[in-house]
């Protein structure tokens, strides 16, 4: 199972959580962190298959981590 770590951070100006991953072409946002996790896992799996990062039907291990805020 291929693992993808997605960085999540809060955009204070837009008031949304956003998630990014360089290898897995995912860039999305949501109002709450739990909503972002769900969204990333849904579209991440699809993007992994479309881009040949996992075989069709193979489950990707997608993990979402909160990025530390800048001081």
N, CA, C and O atoms as a Tripos MOL2 file, in Angstrom:
@<TRIPOS>MOLECULE
protein
  284   283    71     0     0
PROTEIN
NO_CHARGES

@<TRIPOS>ATOM
      1 N           0.8510   -1.1820    0.0000 N.3       1 UNK1
      2 CA          0.0000    0.0000    0.0000 C.3       1 UNK1
      3 C           0.8940    1.2410    0.0000 C.2       1 UNK1
      4 O           1.7830    1.3780    0.8410 O.2       1 UNK1
      5 N           0.6530    2.1200   -0.9290 N.am      2 UNK2
      6 CA          1.4250    3.3580   -1.0540 C.3       2 UNK2
      7 C           0.8720    4.4010   -0.0810 C.2       2 UNK2
      8 O          -0.3410    4.5820    0.0280 O.2       2 UNK2
      9 N           1.7740    5.0800    0.6200 N.am      3 UNK3
     10 CA          1.3700    6.0830    1.6080 C.3       3 UNK3
     11 C           1.6320    7.4880    1.0820 C.2       3 UNK3
     12 O           2.6570    7.7620    0.4580 O.2       3 UNK3
     13 N           0.6720    8.3720    1.3550 N.am      4 UNK4
     14 CA          0.7860    9.7860    1.0000 C.3       4 UNK4
     15 C           0.4930   10.6190    2.2440 C.2       4 UNK4
     16 O          -0.5430   10.4370    2.8830 O.2       4 UNK4
     17 N           1.3910   11.5220    2.5850 N.am      5 UNK5
     18 CA          1.2010   12.4290    3.7130 C.3       5 UNK5
     19 C           0.7920   13.7890    3.1640 C.2       5 UNK5
     20 O           1.5230   14.4020    2.3870 O.2       5 UNK5
     21 N          -0.3710   14.2490    3.5720 N.am      6 UNK6
     22 CA         -0.9120   15.5270    3.1040 C.3       6 UNK6
     23 C          -0.7780   16.5500    4.2310 C.2       6 UNK6
     24 O          -1.2310   16.3220    5.3520 O.2       6 UNK6
     25 N          -0.1530   17.6700    3.9150 N.am      7 UNK7
     26 CA          0.0130   18.7520    4.8890 C.3       7 UNK7
     27 C          -1.2570   19.5990    4.9170 C.2       7 UNK7
     28 O          -1.7620   20.0120    3.8740 O.2       7 UNK7
     29 N          -1.7620   19.8500    6.1110 N.am      8 UNK8
     30 CA         -2.9450   20.6890    6.2710 C.3       8 UNK8
     31 C          -2.5660   21.9120    7.0930 C.2       8 UNK8
     32 O          -1.8090   21.8180    8.0600 O.2       8 UNK8
     33 N          -3.0950   23.0420    6.6990 N.am      9 UNK9
     34 CA         -2.8330   24.2810    7.4300 C.3       9 UNK9
     35 C          -4.0860   25.1510    7.3980 C.2       9 UNK9
     36 O          -4.9450   25.0080    6.5280 O.2       9 UNK9
     37 N          -4.1630   26.0390    8.3530 N.am     10 UNK10
     38 CA         -5.2790   26.9690    8.4660 C.3      10 UNK10
     39 C          -4.9260   28.2630    7.7580 C.2      10 UNK10
     40 O          -3.8590   28.8300    7.9910 O.2      10 UNK10
     41 N          -5.8120   28.7300    6.8970 N.am     11 UNK11
     42 CA         -5.6570   30.0260    6.2290 C.3      11 UNK11
     43 C          -6.5230   31.0100    6.9940 C.2      11 UNK11
     44 O          -7.7450   31.0190    6.8460 O.2      11 UNK11
     45 N          -5.8910   31.8330    7.8080 N.am     12 UNK12
     46 CA         -6.6290   32.7480    8.6810 C.3      12 UNK12
     47 C          -7.4100   33.7940    7.8930 C.2      12 UNK12
     48 O          -8.4900   34.2100    8.3110 O.2      12 UNK12
     49 N          -6.8740   34.2130    6.7730 N.am     13 UNK13
     50 CA         -7.5580   35.2280    5.9680 C.3      13 UNK13
     51 C          -8.8280   34.6650    5.3130 C.2      13 UNK13
     52 O          -9.8840   35.2970    5.3460 O.2      13 UNK13
     53 N          -8.7140   33.4800    4.7230 N.am     14 UNK14
     54 CA         -9.8630   32.8640    4.0450 C.3      14 UNK14
     55 C         -10.7600   32.0850    5.0060 C.2      14 UNK14
     56 O         -11.8870   31.7300    4.6600 O.2      14 UNK14
     57 N         -10.2560   31.8200    6.2170 N.am     15 UNK15
     58 CA        -10.9980   31.0660    7.2430 C.3      15 UNK15
     59 C         -11.3380   29.6500    6.7770 C.2      15 UNK15
     60 O         -12.4670   29.1860    6.9400 O.2      15 UNK15
     61 N         -10.3530   28.9770    6.1980 N.am     16 UNK16
     62 CA        -10.5170   27.5870    5.7590 C.3      16 UNK16
     63 C          -9.2410   26.7980    6.0490 C.2      16 UNK16
     64 O          -8.1500   27.3600    6.1470 O.2      16 UNK16
     65 N          -9.4080   25.4840    6.1830 N.am     17 UNK17
     66 CA         -8.2830   24.5580    6.2120 C.3      17 UNK17
     67 C          -7.9750   24.1910    4.7770 C.2      17 UNK17
     68 O          -8.8880   24.0280    3.9660 O.2      17 UNK17
     69 N          -6.7030   24.0600    4.4550 N.am     18 UNK18
     70 CA         -6.3440   23.6050    3.1130 C.3      18 UNK18
     71 C          -5.3080   22.4880    3.2250 C.2      18 UNK18
     72 O          -4.5300   22.4310    4.1770 O.2      18 UNK18
     73 N          -5.3190   21.6040    2.2290 N.am     19 UNK19
     74 CA         -4.4030   20.4780    2.2200 C.3      19 UNK19
     75 C          -3.6290   20.4240    0.9250 C.2      19 UNK19
     76 O          -4.1770   20.6780   -0.1480 O.2      19 UNK19
     77 N          -2.3300   20.0860    1.0270 N.am     20 UNK20
     78 CA         -1.4520   20.0160   -0.1400 C.3      20 UNK20
     79 C          -0.5370   18.8080   -0.0350 C.2      20 UNK20
     80 O          -0.1320   18.4180    1.0600 O.2      20 UNK20
     81 N          -0.2140   18.2190   -1.1750 N.am     21 UNK21
     82 CA          0.7750   17.1570   -1.2560 C.3      21 UNK21
     83 C           1.4680   17.2930   -2.6040 C.2      21 UNK21
     84 O           0.8010   17.4220   -3.6310 O.2      21 UNK21
     85 N           2.7940   17.2670   -2.6140 N.am     22 UNK22
     86 CA          3.5440   17.4630   -3.8490 C.3      22 UNK22
     87 C           3.4780   16.2540   -4.7830 C.2      22 UNK22
     88 O           3.3900   16.4190   -6.0000 O.2      22 UNK22
     89 N           3.5200   15.0450   -4.2260 N.am     23 UNK23
     90 CA          3.5050   13.8420   -5.0540 C.3      23 UNK23
     91 C           2.1010   13.5020   -5.5380 C.2      23 UNK23
     92 O           1.8980   13.1920   -6.7120 O.2      23 UNK23
     93 N           1.1530   13.5630   -4.6440 N.am     24 UNK24
     94 CA         -0.2420   13.2840   -4.9620 C.3      24 UNK24
     95 C          -0.8840   14.6100   -5.3490 C.2      24 UNK24
     96 O          -0.9570   15.5150   -4.5180 O.2      24 UNK24
     97 N          -1.3470   14.7500   -6.5800 N.am     25 UNK25
     98 CA         -1.8490   16.0610   -7.0130 C.3      25 UNK25
     99 C          -3.1870   16.4200   -6.3580 C.2      25 UNK25
    100 O          -4.2470   16.3570   -6.9800 O.2      25 UNK25
    101 N          -3.0940   16.8000   -5.0810 N.am     26 UNK26
    102 CA         -4.2860   17.1630   -4.3160 C.3      26 UNK26
    103 C          -4.0930   18.5620   -3.7460 C.2      26 UNK26
    104 O          -3.0820   18.8490   -3.1060 O.2      26 UNK26
    105 N          -5.0490   19.4060   -3.9800 N.am     27 UNK27
    106 CA         -5.0930   20.7390   -3.3720 C.3      27 UNK27
    107 C          -6.5710   21.0440   -3.1660 C.2      27 UNK27
    108 O          -7.3200   21.2180   -4.1280 O.2      27 UNK27
    109 N          -6.9810   21.1060   -1.9050 N.am     28 UNK28
    110 CA         -8.3990   21.3270   -1.6020 C.3      28 UNK28
    111 C          -8.5210   22.0750   -0.2920 C.2      28 UNK28
    112 O          -7.5340   22.2650    0.4190 O.2      28 UNK28
    113 N          -9.7330   22.4980    0.0260 N.am     29 UNK29
    114 CA         -9.9720   23.2350    1.2710 C.3      29 UNK29
    115 C         -11.3240   22.8520    1.8570 C.2      29 UNK29
    116 O         -12.1860   22.3070    1.1690 O.2      29 UNK29
    117 N         -11.4920   23.1560    3.1660 N.am     30 UNK30
    118 CA        -12.7550   22.8740    3.8620 C.3      30 UNK30
    119 C         -12.8440   23.7830    5.0830 C.2      30 UNK30
    120 O         -11.8440   24.3350    5.5410 O.2      30 UNK30
    121 N         -14.0460   23.9240    5.5910 N.am     31 UNK31
    122 CA        -14.2810   24.8140    6.7290 C.3      31 UNK31
    123 C         -13.7050   24.2720    8.0340 C.2      31 UNK31
    124 O         -13.3170   25.0520    8.9040 O.2      31 UNK31
    125 N         -13.6440   22.9400    8.1870 N.am     32 UNK32
    126 CA        -13.1100   22.3420    9.4100 C.3      32 UNK32
    127 C         -12.0500   21.3040    9.0620 C.2      32 UNK32
    128 O         -12.0100   20.8010    7.9390 O.2      32 UNK32
    129 N         -11.1930   20.9870   10.0290 N.am     33 UNK33
    130 CA        -10.1610   19.9860    9.7970 C.3      33 UNK33
    131 C         -10.7790   18.6110    9.5120 C.2      33 UNK33
    132 O         -10.3380   17.9510    8.5720 O.2      33 UNK33
    133 N         -11.7840   18.1450   10.2800 N.am     34 UNK34
    134 CA        -12.3960   16.8470    9.9550 C.3      34 UNK34
    135 C         -12.9940   16.7950    8.5410 C.2      34 UNK34
    136 O         -12.9010   15.7710    7.8650 O.2      34 UNK34
    137 N         -13.6000   17.8910    8.1010 N.am     35 UNK35
    138 CA        -14.1460   17.9410    6.7380 C.3      35 UNK35
    139 C         -13.0140   17.8560    5.7100 C.2      35 UNK35
    140 O         -13.1550   17.2110    4.6710 O.2      35 UNK35
    141 N         -11.8970   18.5110    6.0110 N.am     36 UNK36
    142 CA        -10.7540   18.4640    5.1050 C.3      36 UNK36
    143 C         -10.2210   17.0390    4.9930 C.2      36 UNK36
    144 O          -9.9130   16.5790    3.8930 O.2      36 UNK36
    145 N         -10.1080   16.3370    6.1180 N.am     37 UNK37
    146 CA         -9.6330   14.9500    6.0910 C.3      37 UNK37
    147 C         -10.4990   14.0820    5.1770 C.2      37 UNK37
    148 O          -9.9830   13.3170    4.3620 O.2      37 UNK37
    149 N         -11.8040   14.2070    5.3190 N.am     38 UNK38
    150 CA        -12.7330   13.4300    4.4910 C.3      38 UNK38
    151 C         -12.5490   13.7720    3.0240 C.2      38 UNK38
    152 O         -12.4530   12.8810    2.1810 O.2      38 UNK38
    153 N         -12.4990   15.0450    2.7220 N.am     39 UNK39
    154 CA        -12.3660   15.5050    1.3310 C.3      39 UNK39
    155 C         -11.0570   15.0210    0.7080 C.2      39 UNK39
    156 O         -11.0460   14.5290   -0.4200 O.2      39 UNK39
    157 N          -9.9600   15.1610    1.4420 N.am     40 UNK40
    158 CA         -8.6510   14.7480    0.9300 C.3      40 UNK40
    159 C          -8.6360   13.2530    0.6390 C.2      40 UNK40
    160 O          -8.1170   12.8280   -0.3930 O.2      40 UNK40
    161 N          -9.1950   12.4590    1.5340 N.am     41 UNK41
    162 CA         -9.1910   11.0070    1.3390 C.3      41 UNK41
    163 C         -10.0640   10.6000    0.1560 C.2      41 UNK41
    164 O          -9.7290    9.6570   -0.5600 O.2      41 UNK41
    165 N         -11.1710   11.2920   -0.0570 N.am     42 UNK42
    166 CA        -12.0380   10.9910   -1.1990 C.3      42 UNK42
    167 C         -11.3420   11.3140   -2.5180 C.2      42 UNK42
    168 O         -11.2320   10.4570   -3.3940 O.2      42 UNK42
    169 N         -10.8780   12.5410   -2.6550 N.am     43 UNK43
    170 CA        -10.2840   12.9220   -3.9380 C.3      43 UNK43
    171 C          -8.8700   12.3760   -4.0890 C.2      43 UNK43
    172 O          -8.4140   12.1450   -5.2090 O.2      43 UNK43
    173 N          -8.1740   12.1690   -2.9810 N.am     44 UNK44
    174 CA         -6.8180   11.6340   -3.0390 C.3      44 UNK44
    175 C          -6.7680   10.2460   -3.6350 C.2      44 UNK44
    176 O          -5.9050    9.9540   -4.4630 O.2      44 UNK44
    177 N          -7.6780    9.3920   -3.2260 N.am     45 UNK45
    178 CA         -7.7260    8.0360   -3.7610 C.3      45 UNK45
    179 C          -7.9460    8.0730   -5.2730 C.2      45 UNK45
    180 O          -7.2630    7.3810   -6.0280 O.2      45 UNK45
    181 N          -8.8960    8.8780   -5.6980 N.am     46 UNK46
    182 CA         -9.2010    8.9940   -7.1250 C.3      46 UNK46
    183 C          -7.9940    9.5370   -7.8980 C.2      46 UNK46
    184 O          -7.6590    9.0200   -8.9640 O.2      46 UNK46
    185 N          -7.3430   10.5720   -7.3670 N.am     47 UNK47
    186 CA         -6.1950   11.1660   -8.0440 C.3      47 UNK47
    187 C          -5.0130   10.1990   -8.0990 C.2      47 UNK47
    188 O          -4.2740   10.1820   -9.0840 O.2      47 UNK47
    189 N          -4.8290    9.4010   -7.0580 N.am     48 UNK48
    190 CA         -3.7430    8.4180   -7.0480 C.3      48 UNK48
    191 C          -3.9350    7.4040   -8.1690 C.2      48 UNK48
    192 O          -2.9740    7.0380   -8.8450 O.2      48 UNK48
    193 N          -5.1640    6.9500   -8.3710 N.am     49 UNK49
    194 CA         -5.4480    5.9920   -9.4380 C.3      49 UNK49
    195 C          -5.3040    6.6420  -10.8120 C.2      49 UNK49
    196 O          -4.6590    6.0800  -11.6970 O.2      49 UNK49
    197 N          -5.8940    7.8100  -10.9970 N.am     50 UNK50
    198 CA         -5.8460    8.5070  -12.2880 C.3      50 UNK50
    199 C          -4.4030    8.7680  -12.7270 C.2      50 UNK50
    200 O          -4.0850    8.6660  -13.9120 O.2      50 UNK50
    201 N          -3.5390    9.1020  -11.7780 N.am     51 UNK51
    202 CA         -2.1560    9.4520  -12.0940 C.3      51 UNK51
    203 C          -1.2010    8.2610  -12.0360 C.2      51 UNK51
    204 O           0.0140    8.4380  -12.1240 O.2      51 UNK51
    205 N          -1.7400    7.0540  -11.8890 N.am     52 UNK52
    206 CA         -0.9130    5.8520  -11.9050 C.3      52 UNK52
    207 C          -0.0160    5.6810  -10.6960 C.2      52 UNK52
    208 O           0.9870    4.9710  -10.7630 O.2      52 UNK52
    209 N          -0.3640    6.3230   -9.5890 N.am     53 UNK53
    210 CA          0.4410    6.2060   -8.3750 C.3      53 UNK53
    211 C           0.0880    4.9510   -7.5930 C.2      53 UNK53
    212 O           0.8960    4.4620   -6.8030 O.2      53 UNK53
    213 N          -1.1080    4.4280   -7.8050 N.am     54 UNK54
    214 CA         -1.5380    3.1280   -7.2820 C.3      54 UNK54
    215 C          -2.2770    2.4130   -8.4080 C.2      54 UNK54
    216 O          -2.8080    3.0450   -9.3210 O.2      54 UNK54
    217 N          -2.3010    1.0970   -8.3280 N.am     55 UNK55
    218 CA         -3.0200    0.3170   -9.3330 C.3      55 UNK55
    219 C          -4.5260    0.5310   -9.1560 C.2      55 UNK55
    220 O          -4.9820    0.8030   -8.0450 O.2      55 UNK55
    221 N          -5.2970    0.4110  -10.2320 N.am     56 UNK56
    222 CA         -6.7550    0.5410  -10.1020 C.3      56 UNK56
    223 C          -7.2850   -0.4340   -9.0430 C.2      56 UNK56
    224 O          -6.9800   -1.6270   -9.0690 O.2      56 UNK56
    225 N          -8.0710    0.0930   -8.1240 N.am     57 UNK57
    226 CA         -8.6320   -0.7170   -7.0490 C.3      57 UNK57
    227 C          -7.7220   -0.8800   -5.8440 C.2      57 UNK57
    228 O          -8.1720   -1.3450   -4.7970 O.2      57 UNK57
    229 N          -6.4330   -0.5040   -5.9660 N.am     58 UNK58
    230 CA         -5.5190   -0.5840   -4.8320 C.3      58 UNK58
    231 C          -5.7890    0.5940   -3.8940 C.2      58 UNK58
    232 O          -5.9040    1.7350   -4.3410 O.2      58 UNK58
    233 N          -5.8860    0.3180   -2.6250 N.am     59 UNK59
    234 CA         -6.1670    1.3690   -1.6440 C.3      59 UNK59
    235 C          -4.9020    2.1610   -1.3450 C.2      59 UNK59
    236 O          -3.8650    1.5710   -1.0400 O.2      59 UNK59
    237 N          -4.9680    3.4700   -1.4260 N.am     60 UNK60
    238 CA         -3.8590    4.3510   -1.0360 C.3      60 UNK60
    239 C          -4.0020    4.6650    0.4530 C.2      60 UNK60
    240 O          -5.1150    4.8330    0.9530 O.2      60 UNK60
    241 N          -2.8840    4.7410    1.1500 N.am     61 UNK61
    242 CA         -2.8620    5.1100    2.5670 C.3      61 UNK61
    243 C          -2.6330    6.6180    2.6170 C.2      61 UNK61
    244 O          -1.5000    7.0860    2.5040 O.2      61 UNK61
    245 N          -3.7160    7.3730    2.7870 N.am     62 UNK62
    246 CA         -3.6420    8.8420    2.7630 C.3      62 UNK62
    247 C          -3.8300    9.3640    4.1770 C.2      62 UNK62
    248 O          -4.8520    9.1230    4.8200 O.2      62 UNK62
    249 N          -2.8180   10.0870    4.6450 N.am     63 UNK63
    250 CA         -2.8510   10.6390    6.0070 C.3      63 UNK63
    251 C          -2.7500   12.1530    5.9420 C.2      63 UNK63
    252 O          -1.9730   12.7090    5.1650 O.2      63 UNK63
    253 N          -3.5450   12.8050    6.7670 N.am     64 UNK64
    254 CA         -3.5840   14.2670    6.7820 C.3      64 UNK64
    255 C          -3.0020   14.7330    8.1160 C.2      64 UNK64
    256 O          -3.4440   14.3060    9.1830 O.2      64 UNK64
    257 N          -2.0140   15.6090    8.0390 N.am     65 UNK65
    258 CA         -1.3350   16.1300    9.2290 C.3      65 UNK65
    259 C          -1.4890   17.6340    9.3040 C.2      65 UNK65
    260 O          -1.4020   18.3360    8.2960 O.2      65 UNK65
    261 N          -1.7180   18.1180   10.5120 N.am     66 UNK66
    262 CA         -1.7690   19.5600   10.7340 C.3      66 UNK66
    263 C          -0.3610   20.1200   10.6980 C.2      66 UNK66
    264 O           0.5150   19.6700   11.4360 O.2      66 UNK66
    265 N          -0.1520   21.0820    9.8540 N.am     67 UNK67
    266 CA          1.1490   21.7450    9.7660 C.3      67 UNK67
    267 C           1.2650   22.7300   10.9170 C.2      67 UNK67
    268 O           0.3080   23.4340   11.2380 O.2      67 UNK67
    269 N           2.4240   22.7790   11.5320 N.am     68 UNK68
    270 CA          2.6310   23.7150   12.6360 C.3      68 UNK68
    271 C           2.4790   25.1490   12.1440 C.2      68 UNK68
    272 O           2.9220   25.4880   11.0460 O.2      68 UNK68
    273 N           1.8610   25.9730   12.9490 N.am     69 UNK69
    274 CA          1.6850   27.3810   12.5810 C.3      69 UNK69
    275 C           2.9790   28.1530   12.7940 C.2      69 UNK69
    276 O           3.7380   27.8890   13.7260 O.2      69 UNK69
    277 N           3.2010   29.0870   11.9280 N.am     70 UNK70
    278 CA          4.3830   29.9470   12.0700 C.3      70 UNK70
    279 C           4.2020   30.8580   13.2730 C.2      70 UNK70
    280 O           3.0960   31.3210   13.5520 O.2      70 UNK70
    281 N           5.2810   31.1090   13.9740 N.am     71 UNK71
    282 CA          5.1960   31.9510   15.1740 C.3      71 UNK71
    283 C           5.1490   33.4210   14.8210 C.2      71 UNK71
    284 O           5.0770   34.2680   15.7120 O.2      71 UNK71
@<TRIPOS>BOND
     1     1     2 1
     2     2     3 1
     3     3     4 2
     4     3     5 am
     5     5     6 1
     6     6     7 1
     7     7     8 2
     8     7     9 am
     9     9    10 1
    10    10    11 1
    11    11    12 2
    12    11    13 am
    13    13    14 1
    14    14    15 1
    15    15    16 2
    16    15    17 am
    17    17    18 1
    18    18    19 1
    19    19    20 2
    20    19    21 am
    21    21    22 1
    22    22    23 1
    23    23    24 2
    24    23    25 am
    25    25    26 1
    26    26    27 1
    27    27    28 2
    28    27    29 am
    29    29    30 1
    30    30    31 1
    31    31    32 2
    32    31    33 am
    33    33    34 1
    34    34    35 1
    35    35    36 2
    36    35    37 am
    37    37    38 1
    38    38    39 1
    39    39    40 2
    40    39    41 am
    41    41    42 1
    42    42    43 1
    43    43    44 2
    44    43    45 am
    45    45    46 1
    46    46    47 1
    47    47    48 2
    48    47    49 am
    49    49    50 1
    50    50    51 1
    51    51    52 2
    52    51    53 am
    53    53    54 1
    54    54    55 1
    55    55    56 2
    56    55    57 am
    57    57    58 1
    58    58    59 1
    59    59    60 2
    60    59    61 am
    61    61    62 1
    62    62    63 1
    63    63    64 2
    64    63    65 am
    65    65    66 1
    66    66    67 1
    67    67    68 2
    68    67    69 am
    69    69    70 1
    70    70    71 1
    71    71    72 2
    72    71    73 am
    73    73    74 1
    74    74    75 1
    75    75    76 2
    76    75    77 am
    77    77    78 1
    78    78    79 1
    79    79    80 2
    80    79    81 am
    81    81    82 1
    82    82    83 1
    83    83    84 2
    84    83    85 am
    85    85    86 1
    86    86    87 1
    87    87    88 2
    88    87    89 am
    89    89    90 1
    90    90    91 1
    91    91    92 2
    92    91    93 am
    93    93    94 1
    94    94    95 1
    95    95    96 2
    96    95    97 am
    97    97    98 1
    98    98    99 1
    99    99   100 2
   100    99   101 am
   101   101   102 1
   102   102   103 1
   103   103   104 2
   104   103   105 am
   105   105   106 1
   106   106   107 1
   107   107   108 2
   108   107   109 am
   109   109   110 1
   110   110   111 1
   111   111   112 2
   112   111   113 am
   113   113   114 1
   114   114   115 1
   115   115   116 2
   116   115   117 am
   117   117   118 1
   118   118   119 1
   119   119   120 2
   120   119   121 am
   121   121   122 1
   122   122   123 1
   123   123   124 2
   124   123   125 am
   125   125   126 1
   126   126   127 1
   127   127   128 2
   128   127   129 am
   129   129   130 1
   130   130   131 1
   131   131   132 2
   132   131   133 am
   133   133   134 1
   134   134   135 1
   135   135   136 2
   136   135   137 am
   137   137   138 1
   138   138   139 1
   139   139   140 2
   140   139   141 am
   141   141   142 1
   142   142   143 1
   143   143   144 2
   144   143   145 am
   145   145   146 1
   146   146   147 1
   147   147   148 2
   148   147   149 am
   149   149   150 1
   150   150   151 1
   151   151   152 2
   152   151   153 am
   153   153   154 1
   154   154   155 1
   155   155   156 2
   156   155   157 am
   157   157   158 1
   158   158   159 1
   159   159   160 2
   160   159   161 am
   161   161   162 1
   162   162   163 1
   163   163   164 2
   164   163   165 am
   165   165   166 1
   166   166   167 1
   167   167   168 2
   168   167   169 am
   169   169   170 1
   170   170   171 1
   171   171   172 2
   172   171   173 am
   173   173   174 1
   174   174   175 1
   175   175   176 2
   176   175   177 am
   177   177   178 1
   178   178   179 1
   179   179   180 2
   180   179   181 am
   181   181   182 1
   182   182   183 1
   183   183   184 2
   184   183   185 am
   185   185   186 1
   186   186   187 1
   187   187   188 2
   188   187   189 am
   189   189   190 1
   190   190   191 1
   191   191   192 2
   192   191   193 am
   193   193   194 1
   194   194   195 1
   195   195   196 2
   196   195   197 am
   197   197   198 1
   198   198   199 1
   199   199   200 2
   200   199   201 am
   201   201   202 1
   202   202   203 1
   203   203   204 2
   204   203   205 am
   205   205   206 1
   206   206   207 1
   207   207   208 2
   208   207   209 am
   209   209   210 1
   210   210   211 1
   211   211   212 2
   212   211   213 am
   213   213   214 1
   214   214   215 1
   215   215   216 2
   216   215   217 am
   217   217   218 1
   218   218   219 1
   219   219   220 2
   220   219   221 am
   221   221   222 1
   222   222   223 1
   223   223   224 2
   224   223   225 am
   225   225   226 1
   226   226   227 1
   227   227   228 2
   228   227   229 am
   229   229   230 1
   230   230   231 1
   231   231   232 2
   232   231   233 am
   233   233   234 1
   234   234   235 1
   235   235   236 2
   236   235   237 am
   237   237   238 1
   238   238   239 1
   239   239   240 2
   240   239   241 am
   241   241   242 1
   242   242   243 1
   243   243   244 2
   244   243   245 am
   245   245   246 1
   246   246   247 1
   247   247   248 2
   248   247   249 am
   249   249   250 1
   250   250   251 1
   251   251   252 2
   252   251   253 am
   253   253   254 1
   254   254   255 1
   255   255   256 2
   256   255   257 am
   257   257   258 1
   258   258   259 1
   259   259   260 2
   260   259   261 am
   261   261   262 1
   262   262   263 1
   263   263   264 2
   264   263   265 am
   265   265   266 1
   266   266   267 1
   267   267   268 2
   268   267   269 am
   269   269   270 1
   270   270   271 1
   271   271   272 2
   272   271   273 am
   273   273   274 1
   274   274   275 1
   275   275   276 2
   276   275   277 am
   277   277   278 1
   278   278   279 1
   279   279   280 2
   280   279   281 am
   281   281   282 1
   282   282   283 1
   283   283   284 2
@<TRIPOS>SUBSTRUCTURE
     1 UNK1         2 RESIDUE 1 A UNK
     2 UNK2         6 RESIDUE 1 A UNK
     3 UNK3        10 RESIDUE 1 A UNK
     4 UNK4        14 RESIDUE 1 A UNK
     5 UNK5        18 RESIDUE 1 A UNK
     6 UNK6        22 RESIDUE 1 A UNK
     7 UNK7        26 RESIDUE 1 A UNK
     8 UNK8        30 RESIDUE 1 A UNK
     9 UNK9        34 RESIDUE 1 A UNK
    10 UNK10       38 RESIDUE 1 A UNK
    11 UNK11       42 RESIDUE 1 A UNK
    12 UNK12       46 RESIDUE 1 A UNK
    13 UNK13       50 RESIDUE 1 A UNK
    14 UNK14       54 RESIDUE 1 A UNK
    15 UNK15       58 RESIDUE 1 A UNK
    16 UNK16       62 RESIDUE 1 A UNK
    17 UNK17       66 RESIDUE 1 A UNK
    18 UNK18       70 RESIDUE 1 A UNK
    19 UNK19       74 RESIDUE 1 A UNK
    20 UNK20       78 RESIDUE 1 A UNK
    21 UNK21       82 RESIDUE 1 A UNK
    22 UNK22       86 RESIDUE 1 A UNK
    23 UNK23       90 RESIDUE 1 A UNK
    24 UNK24       94 RESIDUE 1 A UNK
    25 UNK25       98 RESIDUE 1 A UNK
    26 UNK26      102 RESIDUE 1 A UNK
    27 UNK27      106 RESIDUE 1 A UNK
    28 UNK28      110 RESIDUE 1 A UNK
    29 UNK29      114 RESIDUE 1 A UNK
    30 UNK30      118 RESIDUE 1 A UNK
    31 UNK31      122 RESIDUE 1 A UNK
    32 UNK32      126 RESIDUE 1 A UNK
    33 UNK33      130 RESIDUE 1 A UNK
    34 UNK34      134 RESIDUE 1 A UNK
    35 UNK35      138 RESIDUE 1 A UNK
    36 UNK36      142 RESIDUE 1 A UNK
    37 UNK37      146 RESIDUE 1 A UNK
    38 UNK38      150 RESIDUE 1 A UNK
    39 UNK39      154 RESIDUE 1 A UNK
    40 UNK40      158 RESIDUE 1 A UNK
    41 UNK41      162 RESIDUE 1 A UNK
    42 UNK42      166 RESIDUE 1 A UNK
    43 UNK43      170 RESIDUE 1 A UNK
    44 UNK44      174 RESIDUE 1 A UNK
    45 UNK45      178 RESIDUE 1 A UNK
    46 UNK46      182 RESIDUE 1 A UNK
    47 UNK47      186 RESIDUE 1 A UNK
    48 UNK48      190 RESIDUE 1 A UNK
    49 UNK49      194 RESIDUE 1 A UNK
    50 UNK50      198 RESIDUE 1 A UNK
    51 UNK51      202 RESIDUE 1 A UNK
    52 UNK52      206 RESIDUE 1 A UNK
    53 UNK53      210 RESIDUE 1 A UNK
    54 UNK54      214 RESIDUE 1 A UNK
    55 UNK55      218 RESIDUE 1 A UNK
    56 UNK56      222 RESIDUE 1 A UNK
    57 UNK57      226 RESIDUE 1 A UNK
    58 UNK58      230 RESIDUE 1 A UNK
    59 UNK59      234 RESIDUE 1 A UNK
    60 UNK60      238 RESIDUE 1 A UNK
    61 UNK61      242 RESIDUE 1 A UNK
    62 UNK62      246 RESIDUE 1 A UNK
    63 UNK63      250 RESIDUE 1 A UNK
    64 UNK64      254 RESIDUE 1 A UNK
    65 UNK65      258 RESIDUE 1 A UNK
    66 UNK66      262 RESIDUE 1 A UNK
    67 UNK67      266 RESIDUE 1 A UNK
    68 UNK68      270 RESIDUE 1 A UNK
    69 UNK69      274 RESIDUE 1 A UNK
    70 UNK70      278 RESIDUE 1 A UNK
    71 UNK71      282 RESIDUE 1 A UNK
